[in-house]
Amino acid sequence: MQSRDIHAPRPRRGSSRAWWLLVFVLVAGRVAVVPITLDQAAVQGPRKVLTGDVRRFHNIATHPGTPYRSFQVEYPPVMLGAIKALDSGSFSSATSATMWSQLLMDLGVALLLWWGWGKRSAVAYLIIGAPFLFYPFLYLRLDLLSVLLAVGGIALVRRRRPALGGAALALACFAKVWPVLLTPALLIRRSWRAVAAFCAVGAVGLAAWVGWVGTAGVNQVLSMRHSSGWEVESTVGAVGRLFSSDPVRLNQGAWRFGTVPHWAYGTLNVLMLAAVAAAWLLARRHQPHGTAVLDGWAAIAAIGAFLIFSPLLSPQFMIWLVPFAAIAAARGDRLVGGLVTAVVALSVADLNLVMELVRTNEVLPQGIVLVRNLLLVVLVGVCFARLVRQARRPAVAAAPPELVEAAA
């Protein structure tokens, strides 16, 4: 049974044409930005602000040794496979292949949202993510791979293909670690086949990874190649830098300063886990479990908490929030959609001014980062407030899960 928004009025013919025109403009902008960016001499040259990640991917793909064993790699195996698949031997071709592949994945996420949650969610995704087009660094990263797999996994579960959905979500965790934050939704939905598939694929994948290179690979991914220091764009790091005289240094691909004490790591991890658990427990208390609750506010609260309490907060990480903000916005929560749009826009401005932020710590770039992080905290707070309000409502008589999913 196809998911749809039962509260949405049937669009009139004129409004339907406006929708299609909006979709065309948003998609055409994404398609156009790739050749425009690739044609710029700054992208074809050694400009690290845009192409630094692709250069890192190229170095990994062309290294003669065994990843994780002969040299350190900060990406899980699925991401590593994508890096090798997109590299044909030259940096220029790797840059082009990366951009075109990420365009396809971006549009793929929109199609999955359309298929799983309706066209309003897909269009909301294209709108909220539009600021990335003004400085298209997102297409020169590979974060959209994990987003595509994670959104695809949840969409498959909603469309009553739980085994495939659980497997896709497990693969997403082998592209980036963050999708593991979405797995409690499978338990709340009582989709046991999805849970079983997730555990099976996860266990086999982890066993194969450890059997290949030992535990070194897992350690390198979780520690970002044993990086040290506060990243200057993180929530704690951005505030700490205001009072620190430590020099900023490039460490394992990120600009960092100082040293993160062991107790700080422990405290941040405890706070993050507590916030993630609270988000899903609140979502579980709401009966029946609506789409805005499970696939919107709870997902945003869990991912947002992970970002807030992480010592690393790269601008491209904000794409993780966009699909779930689109789902919430399509259900009428314009505040959440607006907050995520603002966070995305400020992250784009942040990366555009990152060298000024790193070298001179000017007021404008530092202010952009601080405001972006403050809005991220506000976003998570709003989602928690929504979850608390929903959890306090009287429980509705239980309905068959498939009917609840269709109505949501």
VENJOBEL-V615150 format. One line per field, one symbol per residue. ss: DSSP state (2 for helix, 1 for strand, 0 for the rest). A space follows every 10 residues. Layout:
ss: ???
This chain:
ss: 0000000000 0022222222 2222222222 2222222200 2222000222 2222222222 2200001000 1000002222 2222220000 2222222222 2222222222 2222222022 2222222202 2222202222 0022222222 2222222200 0222222222 2220000222 2202222200 0222222222 2222222222 2220022222 2200000001 1000222222 2000000011 1001111000 0222222222 2222222222 2222200000 2222222222 2222222200 0000222222 2222222222 0002222222 2222222222 2202222220 0022222222 2222222222 2222222222 2000000000 22222220
